[in-house]
Amino acid sequence: MLRRRQHLWRYLFVFAALALLLTGCGDPRLNSLDPSGPAGRVQLSLIQLSFWIMFGVLTVVTIIYVYVLVRFRERPGQNEIPKQVEGNTKLEILWTVIPIVLLAVLAVPTVSTTFSLSKKSPQGQAIEVKVVGHQYWWEFIYPQYGFRTSQELHIPVGKKVHFEVTSTDVIHAFWVPNLGGKVDAIPGKKNYMWLQADKPGRYAGKCAELCGASHALMDFTVIAQTQQDFDKWVKAQQHPQSMATNKTLEQGKKLVAQNCIGCHAVRGAGFRYEGKKGPELTGFGQRTTIAGFLPHDEKHLQAWLKNPQAFKPGARMPKIGYLDDQEMKALTQYLMSLK
């Protein structure tokens, strides 16, 4: 029996070591402990505060536990029962007051930070973006610039971006681990937060609320750019142009009109947004992913169009499997030409 226990402890030690090693694996873009913006750093300070409070409580409890275990252990020939302290008023007050104080130490900065991160900046000092969660994609509306996009959120470096977050169907949660977050997207309710990126780059975004079959695939990308590059992107979004410059692209445009405009909009091609339920496709050719997570190339685009459910179970997009190879090629080339 003793040997079995020894082997069990060895296995537990190995599993614990493996678990510790595996905690270092993963996408660094999803690491909230390495923030790249002021909002993330403020939230990290709260994580550190709660960690040290919990570590302190654990240390004190462990010391008391070990002391009692050793001090009052059973000894040969000793039948004396340790002195009972039930009903000790001083001890009861002590172990009631200490947790209250610790909770207050954690609660005060947490509440203060929560309100400060949801506070709206004065007009003109921040970019305003309306975030709308859908099953299973994200819509980003730029009211200051008069356009909307999807799956990729562009922001300027070094400037606050104020978000108004809501949903059209179920509860989602908007989260950019490297920049800060998260905040729930709730149907019929508007929640607010702001983020800021310190340096240019691409930051992974996730839905942090279980929202259905393809919750794990409800990804988006935040692209932080210099102010100059951001202004160029905004200008391109405000003045998009149709790229139907040859017969193949012209055919692709017709196929979009026949198959896609019931749900999608393509500004600059005459397919306006009013009443559409699908993602905005303007500038699709310059995006970095398809459906938020697939590689951005014609091969994966064709596979997605033929059977979206194979990639995102529960997605509301119907499959376009009835086009022949030449029509599918024309359609994908046209979509990839949207710059």
Salt bridges, closest charged atoms under 4 A:
ASP27 OD2 - ARG29 NH2 3.06
GLU128 OE2 - LYS120 NZ 3.87
GLU139 OE1 - HIS134 NE2 2.92
GLU139 OE2 - ARG148 NH1 2.78
GLU152 OE1 - HIS154 NE2 3.99
GLU164 OE2 - LYS190 NZ 3.81
ASP169 OD1 - HIS172 NE2 2.83
ASP198 OD2 - ARG41 NH1 2.52
ASP219 OD1 - LYS206 NZ 2.94
GLU280 OE2 - ARG267 NE 3.51
ASP297 OD1 - HIS300 ND1 2.85
